[in-house]
Amino acid sequence: MTDPNSPADEPKGEQPLDEQPDESSTTTNRLRRYLDRALLVAFLLLAAVAALQFYFQVGAAIEVWIAEPYEPVVKAGFNLAVLLFAAAGLSYQLRRVDSIRPGTDPADPAGE
């Protein structure tokens, strides 16, 4: 039998007041997750639009300024530069989004 007055009989699932996350930190974390995901979508759209626009605009400029035998090489270089920029932005945002998954943030124990 256990002693009914022992401290082990505290209600389960409740944290002491000094350890509970305050409402503003959970709201801030939730807003940060939404902002990170919005930035991820923005980078995806930027990559798609930039790839198309860059292809057409640089292709036209290369045809004017670069000698015909070198056009494919220069076009490929410019397309690669845009792709690497978009990949760097996506990689950065994916790492940020992955680092704040619900349940991994100490200030967000419920995973909300």
Secondary structure, DSSP 8 states (H G I E B T S, - for coil): ---TTSGGGS-TT---GGGS--HHHHHHHHHHHHHHHHHHHHHHHHHHHHHHHHHHHHHHHHHHHS-GGGHHHHHHHHHHHHHHHHHHHHHHHHHHHHHT-TTTSTT-TT--
